Amino acid sequence: MFVQTSPRNKDGRITMYFAESYRENGKVKQRIIERIGFVDEFEGTEEQVINHFKKLAKQKTLELKEKNKPVTITFNPNEILPFEEETDSYDCIKNIGYLTLSKIFHNLEIHNFFNRKRQPLDLSYNLTSVIKLLVYSRIIDPDSKRATWLTKNMYFDKMDFDLNAIYRSLSYIAKWKEPLLKHLHKQMVKKYNRDTTVLFYDVTNYYFEIDNEDNFRKKGVSKEHRPLPIVQMGLFMDDKGFPVTYDLFPGNTNDCKTFAPMSAQVRDQIDVKHLIFVADKGMMSGMNVADVITNHNGYIFSKSVRGGSENLKKAVRDLTGYIRFDENSRIIKDDDDKTPVSFMYKIYDEVKNTYVENIEGKRKTVKGIGHYQIIYWSAKYSMRAKQDRLAAVEKALVASHSNSKDLIDNNHGKNKYLKTKVIDPETKKEIKDYRAKVVFDNKQLDEDESLDGFYVIETNVVGLLPILDTNGNKTGKYQQPFKEPQRWLKKEGWLQLNKIIEPLDIIEMYHGLWKIEQTFRVTKSELNARPIYVKREDRIQAHFLTCFMSLLITRILEHDLEHEYSTEMIQNSLKKANVVELDSTTYKLTYYDRILQKIKIKYGIEYGQNIYTREQIKKMIAKTKK
C-alpha cells in the first residue's frame, strides 16, 4: 500500500489516496483503495502531510500482511476429545448464520422487552437467552423444545440453562403476549413505517398428535383433513405481508366466529381511527359486517356465488354490463370479440338485509347497512375451478355406470354429481317394491360450470364521490378532497377515503389476501409450527408467540432482501453458515453463498471470510446487538 497524489486542480489543491499495486494478466497495475482527502485539510506543510500518510500506508501494509498471514494449526492425532457434560457429546461446529436473526431481534428491541419483564423475577437463569434460543432455532432448525435445547451449544451466545428452564419460561412468556404484540407493532411503525389502514384477516388451524380432546384442543374442520384435535388461529397481516397480531381459539370454533374478538383485539393494539378489513368468504356474515360498521370501519369481504340468491346467480350469468380486460389489463372494446378475456367485473346493486343476533341470540334484521358489490370473473380462477372439480366428476361418472344400489345420502366429493333415481316399472301408485339407480347429475354439473371463475366482493369502502348532473348522470368530476385520510359517513354506513376509488382498486386490495395464505404455509412448512408437543394451554400459547416472533423476523429478512429469495432458501443459507473450531482461538468458515453475500452488504455482517479468530466473532456478535 502507498500514497498516491493527484495533480493540482484549478484551485491549486492536491488530493491524496491510499492505493495498491496488483497483477493482472502478467501486468502490474494500480488501484485506489481509499480517498484520504486534500493535503491542505491537514496541519503541517505539504511535504510533512504527505510523508505522514506514507508512513501510515506502510503501517497499514504491515497490518494487512499480518492479518493475511497463513494460519498454522497443529493437531495431536492421539488427543482424546472432551465432551459437554449436559449433552455427553463433542461438537466443534458453530453456527454464525443466526447473527442475521440477532441483528433483527435486537433492532426490534425484543431483548429490551424481555429484560424489563424478567428483572422483578427471581430466576436462576437468563430468560431472554431462552427466548433467543427458541426464536433463532425456530427459524434455522425448527424442532421440539427438547431437541432445540440439545443444540443450544451451536450458537456463540451464552445459553447456560437446563431443559426445565425452557418449560418454565414458556409459562412466563404466555402472560406477556398482549404487551409484546403492542411492543412489536410500535417497533414496526418506527423502524419499517408500517401502515395498518388495510388489514388482511384469515384463519387456519394446527393439529396435535393426541387422541383425546380437552377444553382447548378440540376436533373441528381441519385445514389438513386430519382427524385430530386442533386449535384455531386468527391472524391479521399488513399490506407489506408483515404479521400484525393473532389469537388462538378452541378447535371447534367456526372461522367466522373468530373475527369479532380479533377485530376488537387489533383495534386495542394499534392506534388508527378507521381500519379496512379484508377477508375471504369465510368471514362473510351479518354479525361480522355489523361489527365492522358499528365501529365505523371498512370491510372488503368476498362471498360465494354458488351459495348466493337466485337473483345473484342470474346477475352473474347475465354477461351484459361487464367491463372486460385482456391479459395486459387493458379494456376490451365491445366490437373486439376476438381478444381473449383475462378478467371482467361489473357493479351489482342487490337490495339485501343484514341479519345479526341480539343479546338473547335471536336473529334480527338490520336495514340500511351501506355496501355495494362487485361481481368479478377471472380466466385463471375459472380454469383452476375446472381442474379442482375434474377428479370428482370422473369418480361420479364411474359410479354412475357401476349399477350401484346405494342411496346418495350426502353432497360431498363425487356425490355432488350423483343422484338416486327411483324406477317404478309397473304402477304409479304407492311404491312398495322398487329399484333404485344411481345416475350422473348433468344439471348439477352445468350449474357449477356456469359459475366457474366468478365470485362477489362486497364492501362499504368508497372514495371521493362523482358529481352528478340534474338528470343523475356522472359529469366526470368528483367532490372536493377533505382534510382527513378517511372519514365515516354515518348516514350511508360507508368508510370514505380521501381519494378516487375505482372498483379495480377494491379488487386489487382483496387480491392481497394471497400473502396471508402464503404466510400460513410458511409457519406450517418452513417454521414447523405443528404438530405441537407441549400440553398445557399457557405453554401452547407461548409456543405460538415464539412462532409469531420468528415469522415476523423471517418476513423482515425477506423484505430487506427485496423478496429475491424464498423463506426456504434463506433458511437453508443461515443453517449452513457454520464455522468449525480449529483450535481454541481459530475457526474456519464451511459455507458461503449469494444470499449470505447480500446479507453481508445489507446488514454489515462479515460473512464469507475464510478464517475467523475468536475475537473477530465476538466483535461480530456485539455489532448485531447495537
Buried (B, 14 or more C-beta within 10 A) or exposed (E): BBBBBEEEEEEEEBBBBBBBEEEEEEEEEEEEEEEBEBBEEBEEEEEEBBEBBBEBBEEBBEEEEEEEEEEEEEEEEEEEEEEEEBEEEEBEEBBBBBBBBBBBBBBBBBBEBBEEBBEEEEBEBBBBBBBBBBBBBBBBBBBEBEEBBBBBBBBBBEBEBEBEBBBBBBEBBBEBBEEBBBBBBBBBBEEBEBEBBBBBBBBBBBBBEBEEBEEBBBBBEBBEEBEBBBBBBBBBBBBBBBBBBBBBBBBBBEBBBBBBBBBEBBEEBBEBEBBBBBBBBBBBBBBBBBBBBEBBBBBBBBBBBEEBEEEBBEBBEEEEEBEBBBEEEEEBEEEEEEEEBBBBBBEBEBEBEBBBEEEEEEEEEBEEBBBBBBBBBBBEBBEEBBEEBEEBBEBBBEBBEEEBEEEBEEEEEBBBBBBBEEEEEEEEEEEEEEEEBBBBBEEBBEEBBEBBBBBBBBBBBBBBBEEEEEEEEEEEEBEEEEEEEBBBBEEBBBBBBBEBBEBBBBBEBBEBBEBBEEBBEBBBEBBBBBEBBBEEBBBBBBBBBBBBBBBBBBBBBBEBBEEEBEBEBBBBBBBBBBBEBBEEEBBBBEBBBEBBEBBBEBBEBBBBBEBBEBEBBEEBBEBBEE
